[in-house]
Amino acid sequence: MTEPAKPPTRTPTLRWRVLLVIVLAAIVPTVIVGVLAIVRARGDVEREVHRGALAHIRALGAALDGTLQDARRTVEFAAATWADEPEDQRKTQLLARRLRRDVPIVSSLSILDVDGQLRHGDPVPPGVDVGSHSFGGYIGDAQHANGKTIVNLVVQARGRTGELMGVFVASLDLEFVRDVIAAARLGEGARVVVVDGAGVPVAASTAGLGTASLAGVDPAVDRALASSVEGTLTASGWVSAYRNLSSYQSLRGVRWAILHQQPEAEAYALARRTTRDTLIIGGAALALALALGVWFATRLTRPLAALARRADAIAAGSGDGGPTIEGPGEI
């Protein structure tokens, strides 16, 4: 009893082989070019976002630091002038009025003697260290009171011989920080935040940050306060550029930080659109290549199949040659 003949296995036809070659020839360059375009676009957008944010906070930080340093130098000059004649009440009053006129951000001014007793001006704000542990003075951290944000500037008044004659305590109204930030043009979803040395927000371009310290909460704030140079950080869905204000000064800089923050989805929206457009164009090009490949493969393999049938007929001894075979090129 003979075994039933096995059905012949179907081998891929010539047309499908040619089509496979054409498809591979179309897919490989498309995929390589598409991946390179997407990676390049992403890298370019990231670099431009970082450069733009850093340039922005450089300008804003320089303006803020310049205002604070001008206020400090003016108060220092007034303190040195007062130290020459601390007992002259008339000159002291004129000096205080001139100081308020020249530095409009001064909301209150207290002049103390060496023992810390008030000699002239407003009452000393509570919790102010009169500078016993700081030669020359300092700019403190931000304080929120009565709906305003202020910072205390403490300057030691020393005579020409260096003898300590008293202390100037000036409270600076930080509304000017909000004015500077409000005038800035920001991108979609972006914000600018200024924090003091403890991470407490001094001012922000958007509401809702509150008055609680951001230290230990926002990693960008921690990085900014701990760094002496500018930099960028992507964390928690935000792209942040930061700079410490102390980096603007070589002597007694203000240990504050300014940050430009933007949601990652908004910051890299251009890269995402470029990726989408690249995929659409690549898919359309691939579909067109497949359609043309099917057409060319059919046109190329049809006469070859006819030639194969003619050869089989001749090999079988059939005298009928059949119709004339027509094909492109050498076929």
RASULHU-V460613 format. One record per residue. RES is the residue in one small letter. SS is DSSP state (H for helix, E for strand, - for the rest). PHI is phi in whole degrees, 0 to 359 (* if undefined). BURIAL is b if it has 24 or more other C-alpha atoms within 12 Angstrom, else e. Layout:
# RASULHU-V460613
RES SS PHI BURIAL
RES SS PHI BURIAL
This chain:
# RASULHU-V460613
m - * e
t - 279 e
e - 285 e
p - 297 e
a - 295 e
k - 286 e
p - 295 e
p - 298 e
t - 288 e
r - 274 e
t - 263 e
p - 303 e
t - 288 e
l H 297 e
r H 297 b
w H 290 e
r H 292 e
v H 297 b
l H 297 b
l H 297 e
v H 297 e
i H 295 b
v H 297 b
l H 298 e
a H 295 e
a H 272 b
i H 288 b
v H 302 e
p H 296 e
t H 297 b
v H 295 e
i H 297 e
v H 296 e
g H 296 b
v H 296 e
l H 298 e
a H 295 b
i H 294 b
v H 296 e
r H 295 e
a H 297 b
r H 299 b
g H 296 e
d H 295 e
v H 295 b
e H 299 b
r H 297 e
e H 292 e
v H 297 b
h H 294 b
r H 296 e
g H 296 b
a H 294 b
l H 294 b
a H 297 e
h H 295 b
i H 287 b
r H 298 b
a H 293 e
l H 295 b
g H 297 b
a H 296 b
a H 294 b
l H 294 b
d H 295 b
g H 298 e
t H 295 b
l H 295 b
q H 291 b
d H 297 e
a H 297 b
r H 296 b
r H 294 b
t H 294 b
v H 294 b
e H 298 b
f H 295 b
a H 295 b
a H 295 b
a H 294 b
t H 294 b
w H 294 b
a H 296 b
d H 288 e
e - 220 e
p - 290 b
e - 269 e
d - 277 e
q H 292 e
r H 296 e
k H 295 e
t H 296 b
q H 295 e
l H 298 e
l H 296 b
a H 294 b
r H 295 e
r H 295 e
l H 295 b
r H 295 b
r H 288 e
d H 284 e
v - 238 b
p - 294 b
i - 279 b
v E 283 b
s E 268 b
s E 208 b
l E 221 b
s E 234 b
i E 246 b
l E 247 b
d E 273 b
v - 296 e
d - 276 e
g - 86 b
q - 272 e
l E 292 e
r E 258 b
h E 199 b
g E 99 b
d - 278 e
p - 300 e
v - 290 b
p - 301 b
p - 294 e
g - 78 e
v - 268 b
d - 277 b
v - 285 b
g - 95 b
s - 293 e
h - 252 e
s - 220 e
f - 286 e
g - 97 b
g E 120 b
y E 195 b
i E 251 b
g E 280 b
d E 270 b
a E 290 b
q E 228 b
h E 252 e
a E 208 e
n - 56 e
g - 75 e
k E 238 e
t E 249 b
i E 232 b
v E 221 b
n E 265 b
l E 254 b
v E 249 b
v E 229 b
q E 277 b
a E 265 b
r E 240 b
g - 285 e
r - 293 e
t - 271 e
g - 91 e
e - 288 e
l E 285 b
m E 252 b
g E 172 b
v E 222 b
f E 259 b
v E 240 b
a E 245 b
s E 266 b
l E 260 b
d E 280 b
l - 270 b
e H 297 b
f H 296 b
v H 295 b
r H 297 b
d H 296 e
v H 296 b
i H 291 b
a H 296 e
a - 281 e
a - 281 b
r - 265 e
l - 247 e
g - 283 e
e - 297 e
g - 77 e
a - 278 b
r E 212 b
v E 241 b
v E 233 b
v E 246 b
v E 238 b
d - 273 b
g - 294 b
a - 264 b
g - 86 b
v E 281 b
p E 298 b
v E 275 b
a E 200 b
a E 210 b
s - 283 b
t - 235 e
a - 274 e
g - 107 e
l - 281 e
g - 76 e
t - 244 b
a - 282 e
s E 293 e
l - 267 b
a - 294 e
g - 83 e
v - 254 e
d - 256 b
p H 297 b
a H 292 b
v H 294 b
d H 299 b
r H 295 b
a H 294 b
l H 289 b
a H 269 b
s - 254 e
s - 257 e
v - 231 e
e - 282 b
g E 186 b
t E 229 b
l E 207 b
t E 246 b
a E 202 e
s - 57 e
g - 80 e
w E 239 b
v E 257 b
s E 241 b
a E 244 b
y E 222 b
r E 203 b
n E 275 b
l H 296 b
s H 294 b
s H 286 b
y H 279 b
q - 237 e
s - 271 e
l - 222 e
r - 53 e
g - 287 b
v - 274 b
r - 277 b
w - 247 b
a E 220 b
i E 239 b
l E 231 b
h E 250 b
q E 235 b
q E 213 b
p E 303 b
e H 301 b
a H 296 e
e H 281 b
a H 295 b
y - 255 b
a H 297 e
l H 296 e
a H 296 b
r H 293 e
r H 293 e
t H 296 b
t H 298 b
r H 297 e
d H 296 e
t H 296 b
l H 295 b
i H 294 e
i H 294 e
g H 297 b
g H 296 e
a H 295 e
a H 296 e
l H 293 b
a H 297 e
l H 296 e
a H 296 b
l H 294 b
a H 297 e
l H 295 e
g H 296 b
v H 298 b
w H 295 e
f H 292 e
a H 297 b
t H 295 e
r H 295 e
l H 278 b
t H 273 b
r H 298 b
p H 293 b
l H 294 b
a H 296 e
a H 295 e
l H 298 e
a H 297 e
r H 295 e
r H 298 e
a H 295 e
d H 296 e
a H 294 e
i H 294 e
a H 295 e
a - 277 e
g - 85 e
s - 280 e
g - 276 e
d - 282 e
g - 282 e
g - 80 e
p - 291 e
t - 292 e
i - 270 e
e - 242 e
g - 207 e
p - 284 e
g - 62 e
e - 294 e
i - 297 e
